[in-house]
Each structure stands twice: as structure tokens, then as C-alpha cells.
Amino acid sequence: MNEVVAGVIRWTLRLVVFAMGVVFFLSLLAAAAVLAVVWALRALWARLTGKPVAPWTMRMDPRTGWSTVYRSTARWTAQAPSARQGGEAGGARDITDVVPREIR
């Protein structure tokens, strides 16, 4: 009896996973079909109006990504005023839970 129940559960699970795969494939296929129809309508409209068809491109310049990262690191590498430069290191006057000792 246990083998029959295990077999039914196994085949049911296989059927559910297969159905999920089919649904996923069909949704991707539908999305591609919608994109193709939109692209074809756009090309047809451009041809009817006499305008050139501009390709769909990703307007991204790799240099902008580098400059963004390079600029963002500047604020993290900036030197904070330290004790050697005449100021307190990181707000040392605000610390209240320690007792300062004399340096030998």
C-alpha cells in the first residue's frame, strides 16, 4: 500500500513540476511574441510615415559606470582630521565610557 501511495505522490509531483515548466515556457514565449509584434508595428509605422527605423539600443556608456564608482570612493578615502593633524581622532571628546590613561 505504501508503494502505491508513494508512486502516486511521485507521479503527481512530476506532473506538477512539468506543468510549471510548461507554464513558464509559454509565458516566455508570449512575452517574446508581444515584443516581436510591438517591434513589427513600430517598423510598419515608421515605414508608413517615412521615418527611419531607429534600432532599440541600450544607451549606456561604460565610462559613466567607471566614473560613478571612482567618484564614490573619493568620499570614503578622504582623510578625516586625526590627532596627528591637530584635531581629535573621530570625535574622541564624545567618548564617556572609558577612563583615559597617561601615555608613558
C-alpha positions, 0 to 999 in steps of 0.5 A: 500500500505504501508503494502505491501511495508513494508512486502516486505522490511521485507521479503527481509531483512530476506532473506538477513540476512539468506543468510549471515548466510548461507554464513558464515556457509559454509565458516566455514565449508570449512575452517574446511574441508581444515584443516581436509584434510591438517591434513589427508595428513600430517598423510598419509605422515608421515605414508608413510615415517615412521615418527611419527605423531607429534600432532599440539600443541600450544607451549606456556608456561604460565610462559613466559606470567607471566614473560613478564608482571612482567618484564614490570612493573619493568620499570614503578615502578622504582623510578625516582630521586625526590627532596627528593633524591637530584635531581629535581622532573621530570625535574622541571628546564624545567618548564617556565610557572609558577612563583615559590613561597617561601615555608613558 
